[in-house]
Every structure is written in C-alpha cells, then in structure tokens.
Amino acid sequence: MNFKEFDDHKKPREKAIKYGFESLADNELLAIILRTGTKEKNVLILAQDIINYFNGIENLRKVTLKSLINIKGIGKSKALEILSCLELGKRIKTIEKQKYYAKIIWPEDVYHLVSDYYQDLVQEHFYLLLLNNQNKLVHQNLLYKGTNDTIKVDIKDIIYFAINHKSNKVICVHNHPSGNSEPSLSDLHITQEMKDNFKIFNIVLLDHIIIGLDNYYSINLNKKYHIFK
C-alpha cells in the first residue's frame, strides 16, 4: 500500500501531533526520521526493515554508517540522519549524568558517568575528566582513539587541557575492548609517567580508570570492580 493512501490518523506525524510521540510504535518513530520510503517500500516498511536488520531497537546504539547503508533503501543521507538522532540521545543522557555525578568521589562515580559512552566500542578510547578543588566536574572530553588493544597518549595534551580549564585534579579513563579491565604494563607505565609529569604543574592524577565488560579497574586503588546486572 502506498503511504499516501494511508488515512491521516495512521500516519506517524499526524499520530504524534494528535496523540503524542509515546503513542507511536517503534517503526513509526523511525519513519518520522526517515521521512520517505522507496519505490518498492513505504517508509513504515523501510523503518521496520531497519529494526529487523539489527534485531530490535535496543541494538540501534551499535549501528555504524557502513552497517546502515548495507540496508536496501538506506543511503548516506538517511543513515546520517539516523546516526545524528542516536548521537543526540547519547549526549542528552551524558549531560543528565554529568549533573547527577557532578561531584566525583569514588571510582564508581566515574564508571556510572562514562559507562554509556563506552558501550560496544571496538577501539580503545581515552577520556579525560577535569575537576576543581571540590572534586566537581568542570570539563570532560574524548582525547584519543586507538586500536582494539593500544592507544597513544601524549601527556602534554592532558596538561594543556588541565591548565586551560584551571583544573588541578585529573581523572583519566580508557577502555579495554577485550572486556578485561585489568591494566597492562603499558597502562601502569603511562599512569606513573602522568603522575610524575603532573607534579611539576601542581596537578594531581586522582585516578586512571579502565573500563571493561561489566567490570572496571581503579589503578589508584589497585582494585577491580564487577558490575552485577
């Protein structure tokens, strides 16, 4: 059935206006993002194809540009629109967590702050958290992306960001895509090197947290923590 032949009350946009977004099915929400279908499929069928391809909307957080354009009817433009919406949702959730975990006291606070970001990553990502004297978060950003088992860290960059944001307390975070958060010799070495260099600028490395799969490691406390769901 051609989408234009649908009754207005069955079209996603009209339903959203009249009944609210919560009234829409998953494929109807996605159809609003896609806007149009193809000659062979109306937009609702195309939206359902995407959901089926990834075995449910819960797996959309794993999608990439390449995986989306593998679906017939999805070009770069539609793929980018979907990825942009997913990224917005991710950032909104991160900002909400920033407010809740604005003050960092324990390694657990760090984990809950960044855990969503580190879900399903296949490369090592190095994240920087900058705090003030009251241990309140003043800045955070992704500094580096590496491979599936290595990452190159330039300590000068961290010092620059700390000084630029008038922060004298630093927490570094990176992940192990293997799932095992125990530090490598390289992790321990760079942590000690950071501590030694930071002292020159009166900057304190509060911790270096490694994120695994349902576990994380505090190098400062020399302790591994497990997440039970």
Secondary structure as UniProt FT lines:
FT   HELIX           3..5
FT   HELIX           8..10
FT   HELIX           12..19
FT   HELIX           21..23
FT   HELIX           26..34
FT   HELIX           43..53
FT   TURN            54..55
FT   HELIX           57..62
FT   HELIX           65..69
FT   TURN            72..73
FT   HELIX           76..100
FT   HELIX           107..114
FT   TURN            115..120
FT   STRAND          125..131
FT   TURN            133..134
FT   STRAND          136..145
FT   HELIX           155..164
FT   TURN            165..166
FT   STRAND          169..175
FT   TURN            177..178
FT   HELIX           185..199
FT   TURN            200..202
FT   STRAND          204..211
FT   STRAND          215..218
FT   TURN            219..222
FT   STRAND          223..226
//
